[in-house]
């Protein structure tokens, strides 16, 4: 029966139906595994042993040696219960060490709705959990990872951390596992198996070459020349589409022979990898080399539209970018994936991106292409702002979630080169900070942008308002109220009704949350809205209606609250909007509960939870579960109410502030608990509550 009301909110940004948890785990976000895995039996056996009794394991090795793939296979096969999940944190796109904690928190499903330091919040959240955490690609953040991992391990005795890096963290108790290249001696070597598989994928004609023992020996020599480094083998295998084995061996030999005078005991493996990438680079068409260099400004993955906007120019026409991308995929320079709601996405491995960036420096285009990248994502943010309260809202949520790494990179660049553009972009992303679970990060960017840009105009007001929203969700209500008052004064100076309404919402909720619904109603109610004017379909008007409905519920004026909420829901339905509509359903449920219509309340809150799940709104899900518990408790189902309260408790922990410190929200939750305990007794309540609290939230 409980499953009928359960919420399964997949981690934001996951594709398809989400990753499959590792054996013995309840949750996780592991990336898809490659279809084939070659060798590494000894390393996997060692890692399986270490994962049973070591708490910090670091896989080291040169770029391209296969650290990430080995870590993924090992943690996917990890034996032993991990009831709180196996979580993968991709750090290669991260350039600002200050966002390390935010990145980890977001990956494990901890929304940052608290004014506490996020590292403290993360430590507290992990303290009683049994989690396996993988930090992938840490070499550019070694000192910061060492510090944070140390804090987490000290705070959370059930935590195990696996790190991949080109160098160890140097932490106490760290178990370092050096990942070596694949063995390449003999006709059945792992290196040869990988090379053969990639060659077969490139062309069916490769089968004949490997069937001939003499030519198979040539293939083995290629593997030896490449030191058995997996990425080098994959790049070479992709060339079999154009070359024979003999041609490859000859040209590869020529390439390495150029370095023979500088070698002593043999070519270092990092030089082997770089030389192989350089060889692949030389074999690309001129336009492919140009695109490769320009794509190096992207952090993480990207889509065709972004590549076209950022990288076209000169000899590379925009109309040819997609074809050139396809060529780079065929040569294993790019990886291509399909994501739900985001379409085709492309990404470069770090080692390949670094090589491309060196060439971009040689071309003298770093500033030019970085500017294009930043302004493209600034324009995308403004388009998302315009489309947020419309039928494309869920698609915008998915797309902006997929672009998270690029948004960060763009904002960092603009803060250093064009503060006014950074201000516009940070303000346009208000919905992303406020509604999509990035409150800490948003507050940081907004405060930096507001300090750097001119303190006047519409962009300044928008960013100031967006900052107020983040402080509101963090429970920093004094700051939120102060910002609401400041926004109100400046909106009047701008003579902009929409900005006046947005400021009124911020000010109203900042006084409503600590318990002053009368003042909130005066600020955002019908009379105040009429005085401001403005579009009734604008965000300001709709948010004020929501604040009004909340205030009326707190005052016990449930029929009036329901009238406001129904009008809000109808307006949102007409716009095709889901986020605010779900909150209208929430108010309708509260009003129905207050009027004694418990079945109607449960119906509305289930509709609310459905909408919040679509948008990954953890705050909304936590709110809804408390309210649903109160409704089913009133209907007499104490066991289900207890389980829902337990699940709600788990979700509130991911938000950081149970019931946001609001007296009315706390009273509602306590009402459901009292009724549930009265129905089934304390012992049964505790059992059901603990069962609900164990439900996954990721």
Protein Blocks (a to p, Z undefined) as FASTA:
>chain_A
ZZmmpccdddehiahjbpaddehiabdcddcddfbdeejklmmmmmmmmmmmpcbdcded
dehilmmmmmmmmmmmpgcjdfkopadddfklpmblklmmmmmmmmnopacfbfbdfklm
mmmmmmmpccddddehjllmmmmmmmmmmmmmmmmmmbccddddfbdehighiacddddd
ddfedjkbfklmmmmmmmmmmpmklmmmmmpmklmmmmmmmmmmnnopaklmmmmmmmmm
mmcfklmmmmmmmmmmmmmmmpcnbpcfklmmmmmmmmmmmmpcfklmmmmmmmmmpgcj
ddfklmmmmmggcjlcfklmmmmmmmmmmnomaccdddehklpaddddfklmmmmmmmmm
mnopmmmmmmmmmmmmmmmmmmmmmmmmccklmmmmmmmmmmmmmmmmmmmmmmmmomml
mmmmmmmmmmmmmmnopammmmmmmmmmmmmmccedjklmmmmmmmmmmmmmnopamlmm
mmmmmmmmmmmmnopaklmmmmmmmmmmmmmmnopaklmmmmmmmklmmmngpafkbmkl
mmmmmmmmmmmmmnopamlmmmmmmmmmmmmmmnopaklmmmmmmmmmmmmmmnopaklm
mmmmmmmmmmmmmnopaklmmmmmmmmmmmmmmnopamlmmmmmmmmmmmmmmnopghhl
paklmmmmmmmmmmmmmmnojklmmmmmmmmmmpcfZZ
